[in-house]
Every structure is written in structure tokens, then in C-alpha cells.
Amino acid sequence: MSEQTCPSITWSELKSSLFGHRTPKVIDVREVHEYREGHIEGSILIPLGTLPQRAVELHKDEDLIVVCRSGNRSREACEILRGQGFRSVRSLTGGLSSWTA
């Protein structure tokens, strides 16, 4: 998957944007047990396997950041969302591992 298909954001860029004037919605695509072990405060849990059906819960004009453990599932989630017409979707580079490092 290319950067054009799934743009990314670094953890420092995300941290800055969470305190900006247009706060993105953070979607955590890990499983429930992973989310319980730790997550970005304010993130919404939508496990990757349920994302195609639950995407209707999101607004297509929102700024979305998708996160997982290492970045692989979030890139897949990004592709799913962009395929459903979401315009502003980015994947957290390195996933939650980079956030907690």
C-alpha cells in the first residue's frame, strides 16, 4: 500500500493536532482485549473486522486517524475507509507502539 493510498501521521504530529483547533477523531482498530491494555485517550474502538459495517457510524467529512499496534491494520483500515468515500483518513506511523515509546 502506498503513501498516496494511505497517508500517514507521526505520533508527534498527532499529539499536536489533538490540541489544535480541528481535533481529528482517532479510531482504534485493534481488538477489545488490546484496547483494554491501553489506548489513546478519547479514541473510539472499532475493531478492523467490524469496520466495513460500522463505518456508517463515522462522518465522511471528519478528519480520521486510524491506529493499531504497529501500523499494519491501520493501513488496511485506511484503505477500507477511503474505499467507502472517506476523504481525510490517515494512519498513525508505527501504530500505538510508537505512541507509547
NORWO-V162129 format. One record per pair of residues at least 12 apart in sequence whose C-alpha atoms are under 6 Angstrom apart, sorted by the first residue. I is the first residue (numbers start at 1). J is the second residue. D is the distance in Angstrom with one decimal. If there is no record, write none. Layout:
i=I j=J d=D
i=I j=J d=D
This chain:
i=6 j=78 d=5.9
i=7 j=90 d=5.0
i=8 j=90 d=4.8
i=8 j=91 d=4.5
i=8 j=92 d=5.7
i=8 j=93 d=5.9
i=9 j=92 d=5.1
i=9 j=93 d=5.8
i=10 j=92 d=5.8
i=10 j=93 d=5.3
i=11 j=99 d=5.6
i=24 j=63 d=4.8
i=24 j=64 d=5.5
i=25 j=64 d=4.9
i=26 j=43 d=4.7
i=26 j=64 d=5.9
i=26 j=65 d=4.8
i=26 j=66 d=5.9
i=27 j=43 d=5.6
i=27 j=44 d=4.9
i=27 j=66 d=4.7
i=28 j=44 d=5.8
i=28 j=45 d=4.8
i=28 j=46 d=6.0
i=28 j=66 d=5.9
i=28 j=67 d=4.9
i=28 j=68 d=5.9
i=29 j=46 d=5.1
i=29 j=47 d=4.2
i=29 j=48 d=4.8
i=29 j=68 d=5.5
i=30 j=47 d=5.1
i=30 j=68 d=5.2
i=31 j=47 d=5.3
i=60 j=86 d=4.6
i=63 j=88 d=5.1
i=64 j=89 d=4.7
i=65 j=89 d=5.8
i=65 j=90 d=4.9
i=65 j=91 d=5.7
i=66 j=91 d=4.9
i=67 j=92 d=5.4
i=67 j=95 d=5.4
i=68 j=95 d=5.1
i=68 j=96 d=5.9
i=69 j=95 d=4.8
i=69 j=96 d=4.8
i=69 j=97 d=5.8
i=70 j=94 d=4.8
i=70 j=95 d=4.1
i=70 j=97 d=5.9
i=71 j=93 d=5.9
i=71 j=94 d=4.9
i=71 j=95 d=4.3
i=74 j=91 d=5.5
i=75 j=91 d=5.7
